[in-house]
Amino acid sequence: MLAFFVCAGAILYIALAPVPDHPTLSYGDKLNHALAFFVLGSLGSIAWPASARALLGGLVGYGVLIELLQWPVPGHNADPLDVLADLVGALLAMVLIKAWRAWVLRPRESTAR
């Protein structure tokens, strides 16, 4: 649980920190968003496995909050596609963690005869 909040704080810091004045890849920003929220989605799914809907809603809300906070920051812009990338990253992580749990916790077939 602590790792989730530390990661969320680091993402907020990175999102609002001054950016260097150089060109970036057009899709690099979206991949960064998806990766950051993949990590948050993974950590959140591990910490709160029974709260998938609340976690996903909270992560989308956090993504929206970050975009709103970036709006007035020089060198940043608010982009709805960033929130979509956040959603995709978080959702992918949550689906993979759920599938992993189902596989690990599946009933074992007896091999004894």
Sequence and secondary structure as in RCSB ss.txt:
>XXXX:A:sequence
MLAFFVCAGAILYIALAPVPDHPTLSYGDKLNHALAFFVLGSLGSIAWPASARALLGGLVGYGVLIELLQWPVPG
HNADPLDVLADLVGALLAMVLIKAWRAWVLRPRESTAR
>XXXX:A:secstr
 HHHHHHHHHHHHHHHS   SS   TTHHHHHHHHHHHHHHHHHHHH TT HHHHHHHHHHHHHHHHHHHTTSTT
    HHHHHHHHHHHHHHHHHHHHHHHHHTS       
